[in-house]
Amino acid sequence: MPLQPKARRRNQALACLEAFGGGHRNRWRERVDEKNITIQVSSDVGRLHEVIVGPVKAFTFEDIVSEFVPTPEPHVGEVAAEIFARYPVHAPDPVTAVIQHEQLVALLAAHGVTLHWAHPADAQVQLYTRDMGFVIDDVYFPARPASPIRRREQAGLAWLLPRLSKVRELRGGCIEGSDVLVTDDDVLVGLSGTTNEDGLAALRAAMAAEGIDRRVVPLTFAHPEAVHLNVHFTMAGADVGLFDPPAFARESRSYLESRFDLVDVTPDEVRRFAVNALALAPNRLIVEAADERIAAEVHSRGITPIPIDYSAISCFSGGIHRSVLPLVRG
C-alpha cells in the first residue's frame, strides 16, 4: 500500500535528518561529550563560545494542537489556543527545516562555537532549547515550564547537566529561558504566558542563594497571551535592542526605551519572529535573511548583520534566538 502524504513526509524528514544532521551531530558529540563545561554568561551579547542546540523533528500542526489543547492544566491550554490564534503559525516542512537548521549549526561552528546536542526525548518539538534553561553569570538554571509537554523536552538535556560547572534548580513557579535576558548589569524577565510571578520570585531567591548581585527587572506585557520575552524584545548589542512597542505595558515600555537604543519592529516583522535574532558577539547579529530593514537598522548602529534563511522554522513558533541555549559567552 502506498504511503499516505503524512507518513511520506515523515520518512523524507528522517532521511534528511540522517543525511544532513546525524553525522554532524555525532562528530561533535565524540569531541565534546566527555568534557566538563565551565559555564559563564555575563551578557546575552557577549561573544558566543558554547551552546546547546536541538534536533529538528517531523510533526504536523495537528500533532502539536492535540498535545496542547485540551490539556489537564486549563491555563496552559488557553495560552496555547491564544498563541495559535494570534500568530500565523504552521508546521515547518521538515526537509527544508532540517537544511536551514544545519546552515545555522554550520554558521555557529564556523565562528568557533562549540555545539552540544540535546538527546532524543518524548516530545514533538525539541528545537527550541533556549526555552529549557538559561545561564546567569556562572550558574545554569533549568527552566520550569508550565506545560507537562514542555517539561518532557528537558529529558533531552539531562545527560549534559552533570558536566556543567554549577546548576541551581528553581523551587517554585513557572519560568522559561526565552523569558530571561542578561544585560551587563540587570536580568530582564518577561512575565508572560510561560513565566509567572512565582517563577520570578524563585529566580530571585536562587540568585541570592548563589551570591549573584544583580537587579532583576520584571517586564510585563500589554496582552496576557504574549509568550516569551525574546519574541518581543531581544538585545542586538549591549545597548541596542529589537523591540515590539505595542507588546509591552507602559512601565515596561518606558524602561526599555530609557535603557536601550531601540529598533522598532513592525507587526508583520513580529509575526514572522524577526525580533528573535541571535548575537554572536557585541557587534555581530544573526538575523533572518528576509529582514533586510532590520539588518540595515542594526548596521547603522555599528552591528554587523549576518543573514541566514530560517523561514521554514520561524513559520512555526520561534526563530533563531529560541533555537540556541548559550552556556558560555565572552
N, C-alpha and C positions, 0 to 999 in steps of 0.2 A: 504494500500500500504506500503511495507517495506521501512524503512528509507534508503536514499542514504548514502554512506560512509561518506560524509562530514557532513551531519546532525547527523549521529550516533556518529561521533567523538565529535561533539559539545555537544551532550547530555551527553556523557561519561564525558567530561570535567566539565560540570556544576554539575553533580552528585558528581564528585570527589572534586570539589571546596567546596561543602557543607559538604562532609564527612571529608575532611582533613583541610579545611581552614576556613569555615564560622564560626563554633563555636569558634575557637581560636581567630579569629578577633573580634568577638562580646564580648568575655570575656575581651580582652584588651581594647576595646572601653568603656565598662562600667567602667573600672578603671581609664582611663586617659582622657577621652574626656572633662571633665569639669575642668581640671587642666590647669592653665596658665603655660607657659614654659619660663624660663629664659634661653635664648639660649647663647651658648658660644662655639666657635671653634677657638682655638688659634693655632692649628696644626692638619693636617689631619692624624696624627698618635697618637694623644692623646687618652687616654682611652675612649672608646665609652660608652656613657650613655643613649642617647635618639636619636631616628631616626624616619624617615618616610619610610614606605615600601608600595608597591602597589600590587594589585591583579594580579594573572595570569589569562589571558583570552584566550579562544579558538579562533584561527584565522588561516587562510591559508596564504601562501606566496602570492597567487593571491590577497587576501584581501588587503595586505599591498601595493603591487605594484600598484593596482588600485587606492589607495588613493594618493600615492606619484607621480606616473608617468602616464599620464601627470598631471601637477598641474598648477593653474593660475599663479604661480610665477616660471618662467622658471629656474632660478638658483637652486631652491630647487629640481625641477625635475631632473636636470642634476646631482646634488650631489647624490641624491638617486640612480640614474641609475649607477653612478660610484661605489657606495658602493656595490650594488648588483652584479656588475661585478667583483669587486676586492676581495670580501670575499665570501667563500663558504657557504653562509647563507641559511637557510631554516626554515620554521615554526616549532617550537617545537611540539613534541607530547604532547597534553595538559594534559593528565593524568599524565605522567611522570614528566612534568614540575611542576605541582602543588605539587606533592610529594616532589620533590627536593627543591622547594621554601619553603615548610613547614619545611624541615630539616634546611634550613638556618635560618628561623624565630625561630625555636626551639633552635638552637645554640646561636643566639643572646640573647634570653630570658634567657638561662641557664647561660650566662655570665653577667646577671644583666642589660641588655639593655632594656629600656622601648620603646615599639613599638607603633607608631601611623600609622593608615592605611589610605591611600588615599580612598576617597569615589568614587563610580562609576561615570564615565564621558563618554561622547560621543566620545570614542576613541578606536581604535582596540587594542592598547597596552597601559597599564598603569604601567607596571612592573618597568620601568627604572626611578625611582623617582629622582635619583641624577641629571638627566638632567634638572629637573624642578626648581632647585634653589640651593643655597649654602649659608653657613654662614661664615663670616669673623669676627673674634673676637665676638662682641656681636650684630651683625646686620645680619638679613636674607635678602638676595637679591633674589627676584623671577627672574627666567630666562626670557629671551626674545627670544623665538625660532623663527627662520626664517619661519618655516613651519606652516601654519594655522592648520594642523593636529596635530602637537605637541602642539600648543597653547591650543587646546581643552583639552589636558591632565591636564592642570593647574586647570581646574574647580574642579578636584578631591581633590585638596589641599586647596581650598578656605575656607572650613569650619575651618581649623586649623589656618590660618593666624592671625585672631583677638586674638588668645591666645598666640601668640609669643610676646616676650618682646619688640622687635624692628624690624620693617620691613621697608626696603627702596626700593622703585620702581626705576628702571633704566629708563632714559629718552630718550634713543635712541639706535639704532644699534641692533645687534643680539648677544646673548650670551647664552650658556647653561652651567649648573653646572658641567657637565663632562669635560669641558674645563678649570676648575678652581681648583687649588690645593693650600692649605695654608701650608707654611713651618713655622718654628719657627720665621722667620723674614720677608720673602717675600711672595708675592702672585704670583703664576705662572698661566699664562693664555695662552692657546693654541689658536692660530689664525688658524682656520680650516674651513671646510665646514659649521660649525654650529656657529662659533663665528667670528665676523669681527672687523675691526679697530674701527668702530663707537661704537660697543658694548664695546670694551676695553676702549675707551675714556669716555663712560658713566659710566663705573665702576670706573674709576679713579676719576671722578667728584663726584660721590656719596660717595666714601670712604673719599675724602677730606671734603665733607659737614658733614660727620659723625665723623670727627676727627680721622680717622683711619690712623695712621702714619706708613705705610708700603710701601716698594718699590713694584711696580707691574712690573713683568718681562714677556714680551711677548715672546712666543716660537713659531717659525714658522716651517712649515713642508716642506719637500723636494717635496712633491706632493700635489697639491691643493685639491685632492679628499679625503685627510686624514680627518677623522672625530673623534673628541673627544680626548683630551689630555690623558685621563686615559686609552685609548686603547693602547697607545704607550709609556706612562711613568706613573708610579704610585709610590708613596712613600711606601716602605715596612717598613721603620723605619725613625727616624729623619734625618739620613744621608745616608740612603740606598734606592736605587730605582731599580725598574724593568724597563728595558729600551730597546726600539726597535731602534737601532742606525740608520739604513737607513731611518727611517721615518722623521728625522729632518734635517733642513737646517744647514749648517756648524756652524754658530754663536750660534745657539740654542744648537746644539750638544756639542759644546765646553763649554757652560755654565753648562750644566748638568754634563758633565764629570769632571769639576772643583769643582762642588758643592757637588756631591754625590758619594758614593761608589756604582757603578752600576753593576747590574746583567744583562748582555746582554741576550736578549731573541731571540730565533731563529725564522725564518719566519714561520715555522709550528706552533710554540707556539703562535705567534702573531695572526695567522689566527683563532686559537681557543680561542682567547681573554684571554690568560694566564696572560697578563700584568694586567688585570682587577681584581686584588686581593684587599682585604679589611683589613686594620689594625684594630684590636680590641684594641690594645694598642701599645706603642712603641716597645714592644718585642714580639708581637703576631700578626700573619698574617693569615687570612683565604685565602686558596688557593684551586684551583681546584684539586681534588684528582689525576687526571691523570698527573699533572705537578710535578712529583717526582724530576726531576732535579732541578727545581726552588726551591722546598721545601728544597732540600739539600743545595743549594747555600745560601738561607737566614738563614738556621740553622747554617751554618758555620760562619755567621756574628752575631750570638747571638740572633737571632729571632726565636721563636718557630712557625713552620708552623702548621696550623690547617686545615687538608684537608677535603673537602666535595665534593660530586659528584654534579656538577652543569652543566653537559654536555648537558642535554636536553634543557637548557635555553641558554647557551653560544653558541649553534649551530645557534642562530639567529643573534643578532647584539650587544651583550654585555654580560658581566659576572656579577660577584659578586659586584664589586665596583659600577657599574651603578645602581644596584638594591637597594641601601641603600642611603638615604639622611640624613647625620648626622645633628642633631640640637644641641646636647651637647656632647662635648668631654672634658676630663680632661686636 
